[in-house]
Amino acid sequence: MQTLPSPPPPPLNYMTFGAISPGDAHTCGITTDGASYCWGDNFDGQLGTETPSDRLTPTRVAGDLHFTMLDAGFRHTCGVTTVGGLYCWGHNGEGELGDGTTTNRTMPTAALGGLELVSVSASATHSCGLTTSATVYCWGSNSYGELGDGTTTQRSSPVLVTGGLRFAGVSTGYAHTCAITVGGTAYCWGDNSDGQLGDSTTTNQSTPARVHGGLLFGRVRAGYLHTCGITTAGAAYCWGNNQEGQLGDGTSLTQTTPVAVKNGLTFVTISAGFATSCGVTIDGQAYCWGRNSRGELGDGTTTNRLMPTPVGTPALGALSIAMLNSGGGHTCVVTPEAAAYCWGMNGNGQLGDGTTRDRSTPVRVAP
C-alpha cells in the first residue's frame, strides 16, 4: 500500500502587537485588539498573572483593564489605561508601584494621587509618569535624587518633579531620570556617577539639570548608566558610561556631555538598555551598538560594537521596524505588520519564543 505524505502542520496563529516593552528579564506587550500580555521572569509578580511562575510565552495580564501603554521595569510593570489611570504590579520594596505601600502585587494595582497620565516609565526601583498637564511625577527609591523632588527621600506615592518645567516625555534609567520639555530641551536628575545626566559633571542632582550642549531633542531614553537621545533633526547622541561601546561614538570612553553616534544615520527612535543602545532609522531599519556577549545586538554574533551595526543576518534579512524598545539584556521590536520579534538574553523566557535560549538574531514572539 502506498504511504501518503503527512499533511503540512497548520500555520501558527501568531499574535499581532501594537506595542511591546522589555524589562530586565520580562517583557510585556499590548496586542492590536487591546489585550495586555507579559512573559518571562515572574518571581515578584511582574507579569501580573496572579501566580508567581515564569512564563515562556505571552500570558494574559489578570483583570479587565484596558491599557494604552505598558512599561516593564526591573522587577515591576506599570501601565496607563485608556482613561489615563495609572496601575502597577510586581516588586514594591521601594514603593515603585506608587500605591502608598511597599507590598508586592501580583495583579495591577491603582497608584495613589488620581493622576491622569499620558505615559509611564518603570526602572529598577522607581517609576515616573507624564501627566496630561505636561508635568512629571515620580515615586519609589530616591537614594540618588532620581525622583527629582529636591530630596533623597523614598516615596511610595507619586511626587511632583520640581522646577515648574512643562515636559513632553520622560524616561527612567537605573537610578536616574531624563525628560524633554515641550520645547525639546533635555533635563536629567538622579545618579550621575558616570556622567549619565549629561550636565558635564559627575555630581548627583535631586532636581532637573539641563543637559549640556544646547541640543533640541525629540526623544530621550535613559539606560542603566547611560542616556541616548535623538535631536529634532534625527541625529543620535549618547552620554554616560561607555565601557561596552554603548555610546556608539567609536570609543569606549565615558562622556559627561552628549557625543554624536557615528555612521551618520538619521534615526526616528532610540532606546538605551543595560549596556547597549538601539535605534530605528528613517527607512525603518534597526541598528544596535554596545555590549553583545549574549547576542544583545541582534547581528548574529557575540562581538561588542562601538558603532551602530544592522540587526539581522544576510540569511534572515533586515526587518522593517515600526517600534523598538530595549530592556536589561534584550530588545524587542514590532514590524509594520504588527509582528513582534525579540533577541538577546533569554534565561527566563523573556524573548517569548517558548525557550530559554539566548538569541543573537531576532525571533518571533510565540503564539
C-alpha positions in Angstrom: 0.0 0.0 0.0 1.3 3.4 -0.9 2.0 5.6 2.1 0.6 9.1 1.7 2.7 12.0 2.8 1.7 13.7 6.1 -0.3 16.8 5.7 1.6 20.0 6.5 1.2 21.4 10.0 -1.4 24.1 10.4 0.1 27.7 10.3 0.9 29.2 13.6 -1.6 31.7 14.8 0.7 34.4 15.9 -0.4 37.3 18.0 -0.2 40.8 16.5 1.1 43.6 18.7 0.7 47.3 18.7 3.3 47.9 21.4 6.0 46.0 23.3 8.2 46.8 26.3 11.2 44.7 27.5 12.2 44.9 31.2 15.2 43.3 32.8 14.1 39.7 32.5 10.5 40.0 31.4 8.6 41.6 28.6 5.0 43.0 28.2 3.0 44.0 25.2 -0.4 45.1 24.0 -2.0 43.3 21.1 -3.7 45.0 18.3 -7.1 44.1 19.8 -6.1 45.9 23.1 -5.3 42.9 25.3 -2.3 43.0 27.6 0.2 40.2 27.9 3.5 39.6 29.7 6.1 36.8 29.7 9.5 35.9 31.3 10.6 36.3 34.9 7.7 36.4 37.4 9.4 36.0 40.7 7.9 39.2 42.1 4.6 39.1 40.2 5.8 41.4 37.5 3.8 39.6 34.8 0.5 40.4 36.5 -0.7 36.8 36.2 -1.6 36.2 39.9 0.7 33.2 40.1 4.5 33.6 40.5 5.7 31.1 37.9 7.8 32.2 34.9 6.2 32.1 31.5 8.0 31.3 28.3 5.2 32.6 26.0 2.8 35.6 26.3 0.3 35.2 29.2 -2.7 37.5 29.7 -2.4 40.1 32.4 -5.1 39.5 35.1 -8.1 41.7 35.4 -10.3 43.5 32.9 -8.3 46.8 32.5 -7.5 48.2 29.0 -4.1 49.8 28.7 -2.9 52.2 26.1 0.8 51.5 27.1 2.8 49.3 29.4 6.4 49.7 30.6 8.3 46.8 32.0 11.0 47.7 34.6 13.5 45.7 36.5 11.0 43.6 38.6 7.8 45.6 38.2 5.5 46.8 35.4 3.4 49.9 35.1 0.6 50.8 32.6 -1.7 53.6 31.6 -5.3 52.8 31.0 -7.5 54.2 28.2 -8.8 56.8 30.6 -5.3 57.9 31.8 -5.3 55.8 35.0 -2.0 54.5 36.5 -1.7 50.9 37.6 1.5 49.0 38.5 2.3 45.4 39.7 5.3 43.3 40.8 8.1 44.2 43.2 7.3 47.1 45.6 10.1 47.1 48.2 10.9 50.7 47.5 7.4 51.9 46.7 7.9 51.7 43.0 4.3 50.7 42.4 3.1 54.1 43.8 0.2 52.6 45.8 1.3 54.0 49.2 2.8 50.7 50.4 5.9 48.6 50.0 3.9 45.4 49.4 4.5 43.3 46.3 1.5 42.9 44.0 0.8 40.1 41.5 -2.1 42.0 39.8 -2.5 45.5 38.5 -3.0 47.9 41.5 -4.0 51.5 41.2 -1.5 54.1 42.2 -2.4 56.9 44.6 -2.8 60.5 43.6 -5.6 60.3 41.0 -3.2 61.4 38.2 -4.3 61.5 34.6 -1.3 60.2 32.6 -0.2 60.2 29.1 2.7 57.8 29.6 4.7 56.0 32.3 8.3 54.8 32.6 9.4 52.0 35.0 13.0 51.4 36.0 14.9 49.4 38.6 13.3 50.7 41.8 11.5 53.9 40.7 8.9 55.0 38.2 7.8 58.3 36.6 4.7 59.4 34.7 3.9 62.3 32.4 0.5 63.9 33.1 -1.9 65.4 30.6 -0.9 68.8 32.0 2.7 68.3 30.9 4.0 67.7 34.5 6.1 64.7 35.6 5.5 62.8 38.9 7.9 60.1 40.2 7.8 57.6 43.0 9.9 54.8 44.6 13.6 54.7 45.5 15.2 58.1 45.8 18.7 57.5 47.1 20.3 59.5 44.3 17.6 62.1 43.8 16.1 60.2 40.9 12.6 61.3 41.9 13.5 65.0 41.2 11.7 66.4 44.1 14.8 68.1 45.7 15.2 65.3 48.3 16.7 61.8 48.6 13.6 60.6 50.5 11.9 57.4 49.3 8.3 57.9 48.2 5.6 55.2 47.9 3.2 57.5 46.1 3.8 60.0 43.3 5.5 63.3 44.0 5.8 66.3 41.6 9.2 66.9 39.9 10.3 70.4 41.0 11.2 73.3 38.7 8.0 74.2 37.1 9.0 72.8 33.7 6.5 71.6 31.1 7.5 68.2 29.8 6.7 66.3 26.6 8.3 63.0 27.6 10.1 61.1 30.5 12.3 58.1 30.7 13.7 56.3 33.8 17.1 54.7 34.0 18.6 52.5 36.7 18.8 55.3 39.2 18.4 58.4 37.1 15.6 60.0 35.1 15.6 62.2 32.0 12.9 64.2 30.3 12.4 66.6 27.5 10.4 69.8 27.7 7.7 70.8 25.3 10.4 72.9 23.6 12.8 70.0 23.2 15.3 70.8 25.9 16.6 67.8 27.8 16.9 67.6 31.6 18.1 64.8 33.8 18.4 64.1 37.5 19.5 61.4 40.0 22.6 59.3 39.9 25.4 60.9 37.9 28.4 58.7 38.8 29.2 58.1 35.1 28.0 61.3 33.6 24.6 59.9 32.6 22.9 63.2 33.4 24.9 64.9 30.6 25.4 68.2 32.5 29.3 68.0 32.2 29.7 66.8 35.8 29.6 63.6 37.8 27.6 65.2 40.6 24.3 63.7 41.6 21.3 66.0 41.2 18.0 65.8 43.0 16.3 68.4 40.7 16.3 68.6 36.9 19.7 69.6 35.5 19.9 70.8 31.9 21.8 68.5 29.5 24.9 70.3 28.2 25.3 71.4 24.6 22.2 73.3 23.7 20.7 70.4 21.6 17.0 70.2 21.0 15.7 66.6 21.3 12.6 64.9 20.1 13.2 61.8 22.2 15.5 60.9 25.1 15.9 57.4 26.7 17.7 56.6 30.0 19.6 53.3 30.2 21.4 51.7 33.1 24.4 54.1 33.4 24.0 56.0 30.1 21.4 58.0 28.2 20.7 58.5 24.5 18.6 60.9 22.6 17.5 61.9 19.1 17.6 65.6 18.1 14.7 67.1 16.2 16.8 66.7 13.0 17.2 62.9 13.6 20.8 62.9 14.8 21.6 60.4 17.7 23.6 61.5 20.7 24.5 59.5 23.8 26.3 60.2 27.1 27.4 58.5 30.3 29.1 55.1 30.8 30.8 53.8 27.7 32.8 50.7 28.8 31.0 48.5 26.3 30.7 51.0 23.5 27.1 51.8 24.3 27.5 55.5 23.3 28.2 54.5 19.7 30.9 57.1 19.2 33.6 54.6 18.1 35.3 54.6 21.5 34.9 53.1 25.0 35.5 56.4 26.8 32.9 57.6 29.3 31.4 61.0 28.4 29.7 63.6 30.7 28.1 65.5 27.8 26.4 64.3 24.6 28.5 62.8 21.9 27.3 62.1 18.4 26.6 58.4 17.4 28.8 57.7 14.5 27.9 56.4 11.0 25.8 59.5 10.0 22.5 57.7 10.3 19.2 59.5 10.7 17.0 58.0 13.4 13.3 58.2 14.2 13.5 56.3 17.5 16.2 55.3 20.0 16.4 53.1 23.1 19.0 52.6 25.8 19.3 49.3 27.7 21.8 47.9 30.3 25.0 48.4 28.2 23.6 48.5 24.7 21.7 51.1 22.6 19.5 50.5 19.6 17.7 52.8 17.2 15.5 52.7 14.1 16.5 54.7 11.1 14.3 56.8 8.9 14.0 53.9 6.4 12.7 51.5 9.1 16.0 49.6 9.8 17.2 48.6 13.3 20.7 49.2 14.4 22.3 48.4 17.8 25.7 49.0 19.4 27.5 48.3 22.7 27.7 45.0 24.7 26.9 41.8 22.8 28.1 38.9 24.9 24.6 37.4 24.9 23.5 38.5 21.5 22.0 41.7 22.6 22.8 43.5 19.3 20.9 41.0 17.2 23.6 40.9 14.5 24.2 37.1 14.7 27.4 37.5 16.7 28.5 38.0 20.3 31.0 40.7 19.4 30.8 44.1 21.0 30.3 47.0 18.6 31.5 50.6 19.2 29.3 52.0 16.4 25.8 51.1 15.0 25.5 47.7 13.5 22.5 46.4 11.5 20.2 44.0 13.3 19.8 40.7 11.4 21.9 38.5 9.2 22.2 38.1 5.4 20.2 34.8 5.7 17.5 36.4 7.9 17.4 39.7 6.1 16.6 43.1 7.7 13.3 43.5 9.4 11.3 46.7 8.7 10.6 48.2 12.2 7.7 50.3 13.4 8.6 50.2 17.1 11.7 49.3 19.2 12.4 49.2 22.9 15.4 47.8 24.8 15.5 46.2 28.3 18.2 44.9 30.6 19.7 42.5 28.1 17.2 42.1 25.3 15.5 44.2 22.7 12.1 43.8 21.1 10.5 45.3 18.0 7.2 45.4 16.3 7.0 45.4 12.5 4.6 47.4 10.3 2.6 44.2 10.0 2.3 44.1 13.9 4.6 41.1 14.3 6.7 41.1 17.5 10.4 39.9 17.5 12.9 39.9 20.3 16.6 39.0 20.7 19.4 38.8 23.3 19.3 37.3 26.8 16.6 34.7 27.4 17.3 32.9 30.7 13.8 33.5 32.0 11.9 33.2 28.7 11.8 37.0 28.2 12.1 36.7 24.4 8.7 34.9 24.4 9.7 32.2 21.9 8.9 29.3 24.2 12.6 28.6 25.1 15.2 29.9 27.5 18.0 30.0 24.9 19.7 33.3 24.2 19.2 34.5 20.6 21.7 36.6 18.6 19.2 37.3 15.9 15.5 38.3 16.1 13.0 35.5 16.9 9.3 36.0 16.7 7.3 36.0 19.9 5.4 32.7 20.0 1.6 32.4 19.8 
